Amino acid sequence: MQGGRLRAARAGDLAWAAMSGPSRGGRVRVRAPKRVSPRAFQKMAAAAVWVLALTIVSGAAVRLTGSGLGCSDWPKCTSTSVVAPLQFHAWVEFGNRLINAAVAVAAIGALAAALWRSPRRKDLTLLAAGLLAGLLAEIVLGGLTVLYKLAPGFVMSHFLLAVVFLGDAAVLHHRARIPDGAAPRRRVAVVGRPQILLARAQLVLVAAVITLGTVVTSTGPHGGDPSARRFGFSLHSVAQLHGTTVELLIVVTLAAMWSLARSSPPRPVLRRAEVLLAALVAQAAVGYAQYFSGDPVGVVAVHVAGATIVVITALRYYFGLFDAQPAAGTGTAGSSPEAAGAVSAPPVSAPPLAASAPGAVPS
């Protein structure tokens, strides 16, 4: 494997030399590209998580202020100007587009960094490529959302795709923290099977809560352009279903914490469970305040920001239930920071969600 990496690196250097062209005297000028360290790559992955969370909130600001058509054209703001005119709604929309440009830089930069990382890892390269694919999909869907005058169905899809985009970045950041001496696809659980199953149920419920939240939004007053036709559901009924799912998620989280407390887990695992519970309770409180106060714009914006926090904290809690297993022939590899000193439990089957691989099961 090491020989293959060296051959790939040499091939890359020769390709770089060919692009550089001949220098004086007819000799080829070889300029070795600067490699990206694992630490630098971790920072880039973390930046991708934060900028994606920011773009979700800024996109909500566009919708909540009714600025979705502040820029009537795409990719330009207007048919005659790239930059927005001096109008409030135009600059809210244009500001969101500027943040989206930062997302583009983060996605492209992460992929380039994964390709030049030393050593290069296939799992990080694929996840970084996923960021670029998500960026391209968001661009297409964003254009369709504008062309269809912010119809709630397109707005809903745009938001859900952004959440998936954010999840990919969170997985990338987590895997970037796994030491290179540990096999990325071989991990062991630091808790028992019941805790793993409860954690997977939490992830499923988080996905259901986010999806139902977008259905509530697409049924209510903030689902898109004021003149766009909303979903034909009863707002009270879908809001009640959404709230019940949140309550079920909190109950499962409490059950997970009770199960963890009985099994004496590593302290970081219990701490992350507490953080997740706090995020869920706060998000539920904001949601009920939003419903009973008539959906004020400011509270809705806080609710959207809380949704991104719930997604990140739920994924971080799940990741913390596993520890990297040393690769064959490497001896004792460094463990991930969140699970240092933990005792391994029997391996369990891998979940359908990306980035989860307890035991020695491919993720």
N, C-alpha and C positions, 0 to 999 in steps of 0.2 A: 504493500500500500504506500509506504514511504517513497519507494522508487518511482511509483506512478505519479506522486505529487511533484517529485523533483523533475520528472520528464515534462509534466504539464507546465511547471514554472519556467523551465528552459524554453519550451515551445512558445510560451507567452513572451519571453524576452526576445526571442528571435523574430517574432511577429512585430514587436515594438521596434526592433532594429530595422526591419524592412520598411516600416512606415516612416522611420526617421530619415532614411535616404543616405546616400554616400556623403562623406565629409571630404576634407582636403586630402589629396593624394589618392583618391579613389577608394579609400578604406571606409568600411561601414561604421557609422557612428552609433554605438550601442548605448542607449540611455535606459537603464533599468528603472521601471516605474516604482514609485514609493509604495511599499506595502502598508496595509492597515493593521494595526495591532488589535488584539481581542478587546482590550480596554477601550480603545477609540470606537470600535464597532458597537460595544455596549452603549456608549453615550449616544451614538447616532440612532440606535434602535429606541432608546428612551425618548429622544427628541421626536421621533416619529409618533410615539404614543401620545405625547402631549399635544403636538400640532394637530393630530387627528381628533383628539377630544375637543380642542379649541374650534376646529372647523364645524363640528356638530353643533356646538353652542352658537356659533356665529350664523350658521344656517337657520337655526331656530329663530334667532333675532330678526333675520330677514322676513321670515314667515309671520312672526308675531307683530311686527311693525307694518305689515302690509306692503313691504318693499320688494316683493318678489319680482315685480315687473318694473321696478325702478330703472333697471337697464332693460330696455325693450328688445334688444338684439343680443345675439350670442355668436361667436365669442367676443365681439365688440360690445360696448355698452349701448350705443345707438348706431343707427345705420351710417352716421357721418363721423362718429368719434369713438376712439377706443376708451378714453378716460371719461368718467361720469361728469355730467354737468353739475353746476353748483346747486343741487337739490338734495333734500334730506334722504328721501327714499332711494334716489339714485346712488348716493354715497354709501348707504347701508348695504345695498346689493353689491356695489363695486368693492367695498371693503371686504365683504365675504369672498369675493373672487380673488382678492389679493391674498387672503389667508389660504385659499385653495391653491394659489401659486406656491405658497410655502409648503403645502402638502405635496405638490409635484416635486419640489426640490428634495423633500425628505424621502419620498418613494424612490426617485431615480438615484439619489445619493446612497440610500441603503443598499440598493442592488449593486451599484458600482463598488461600494465598500465591501460587500460580501464577495464579489469576484476578486478583489485585490487583498482580501483578508489573509493574514499569514498566521496559522495555516488555513487554507480554504476548507469550508465545511459544506457538504451538500445540503444538509437540513436548513442552514441559514440562507444559502443561496436560493433555495426553493421558496422559502417564506418571504424573502426580500422580493423575489419575482412576483409573488402573490400581491405584494403592495403595489407594484407597477400595474398588474392586471386590474386590481381594484381601482386604481386611479383612472385607468382608461374607461372602465365601466361607469365610474361616477361621472366622468366627463360626458359620455354619451347620454346617460340617464338625466344628468343635469340639463343638457341641451333639450331633451325631449320634454322635461318638466316645464321649461320656459316656453317651448313651442306650443304646448297644450295648455298654456295659460294657468299653470299651477293647479291642475286638477288634483283632488285629494289622493287619488290612487297613485299618481306619479310622485307626489310629495311623500307619501308613506313609503313607497319603494326606495326613494332616494335616501330617506333616513335609515331604513333598515339595512341598506347596502353600506351606509357609512358605519353602522354598528359592527357589521361583519368585517369591514376594513379595519376598524379599531381593534377588533379581536385578533386579527392576523398580526397587527403590530405588537400587541401584548404578548402573543405567543413568541414572536421573533425576539423580543426583549428578554423573555424568560430563557429561551434556548441559548441566547448569546451569553448568558451568565453561567451556563454549564461548562465546566472546565474541559479543555480540549483533550485531556488525558482520560476522560470518562466517555464511554460510548454513548452518543446522544440518543440512540434508539434502545438502550438497555437501562431501565431504571427500576428501582424497587420501591414499594410502598413503605412509608414510615408509620403507617397506621393500619388498622385491621380492615377486613373486607366490609363490615357494616358501615364504617365511616366513609369508605370509598363510594359505596352505593348511594349513601345519603348525599355526598358531594356531587355525584352525577345527577341525582334528582334535582339538586339545587340549580345546576347549570341548565337543565331542561326547563325548570320553572322560570329562571331568569329570562330565557329566550321567549317563553310564553308571555311573561309580564310585559316585556318590551314590545312584542308584536301586538298584544291587546291594547297597550297604551297608544300605539299608532292608529289602531282602529277607532278608539275613543276620540283621538284628535281629529281624524278624518270625518267623524260624525258631527263634531262640535264646531264652534265658530272659528277655530284657528287651524282648520284643515287645509287651507290653501287660499287662493284668491277669494275675496268676499263674494264675488258673483259666481264662483264655481259650484257645481252641484255636489252636495255632501252625500256620504253614504246614507242609505235609507234605513238605518237601524234606529232604535230608541236610544237616545243618549243616556238615559237613566239605566237602561238594561246593560249596555256595553260597559258603562262606568262601574256598575255593580259587579259584573263579571271580572273586570280588570282588578277591582279592589279585593275581591274574594281570592283571586290568584296570588296577589301580593300577600294576603294574610296566610295562605297556604305555604308560600315560600318562607315566611317568617317562622311558621310552626316547624317546618322541616329544618330550618337553620337552628332553632332551639333544640330540636331533637338531636341534631348533629353535635351541638355543643355538649349536651348531656352525655351522649355516647363518648365523646372525646374525653370529658372529665373523668369518666369511669375507667378509661383505658390508659391514663397517664401519658398523653402524647408529648412530643417535643414542645417546648414552650412557644417557639415561633408559630407553630400550627394553631395552637389555642388563641394566640394573640390575633392572628389573621382572621380566625372565626369571629372573634369579638368585633374586629373592625368591620367585617361584612355585616354582622347583625346591626351595628350602629348605623351603617349606611342604609340598610333596609328600613329600619324604624324611622330614620329621618326622612327618607323618601316617601314612606307611607304617610307620615304626618303632613308633608308638603302636598301630597296628592289629595288628601281629604280637605286640606285648607283650600286648595284650588277648586275642588268640586263645590264646596259649601259657600264659597265667596263669589261664585259666578265666573270662574276662569279669568281672573285678572292677568294681564300680560306679564307683569313682573314675576308672579308666582309660577306661571307656566314656564318661564325661562329658567327659574331655579329648578323646576321639576326635570327639565331636559338635561341640565347640568348634572343633576343627581343621577339620572339614568346612566350617563357615561361613567360616573364613579362606581355605581353598582356593578356594571359590566367588568370594570378593571379589578375591583376588589374580589368579585366572585372568581375570576380567573386566577388571580394571585393566590387565593385560598386553595384552589384546587391544585395548582402547581406545587404548592408547599407540602402536599401530601406525599410527594415522591422525592427520591434522592437518586442522583446519578450513580450508576454501577460502573466500576472500573472496567476498562476494555481489557481483553485478553492480552496478557504479556506486559501490562503496564504497571503491575503491582497495585498498590493502593492509591487510587486517584483521589484528587481533592473533591470533597463533597460540595454540593451547592450550599451557599451561605445560609439559606433558609432552613436547612435540615441538618445542620452540623450536629454530630453527636447523637443522631437518632438511631433507634433500633429498627431493623427492617422487619416487615411483616411478609407473609406468604404472598407471592405474585397473584394478581388478579387479571382478568381479561381487559383488553383495551377498550375505551369508550369510543363512540362514533365521532366525538369532537376532536378536532386536530389538537396536537400537542399533548396528548395524554398517553402515557405508556408505562404502567406499572409492571413490576416484575421484569422479565426479559422479553417482553412482547413489543413488536414494532409499533411505533406511534404514527 
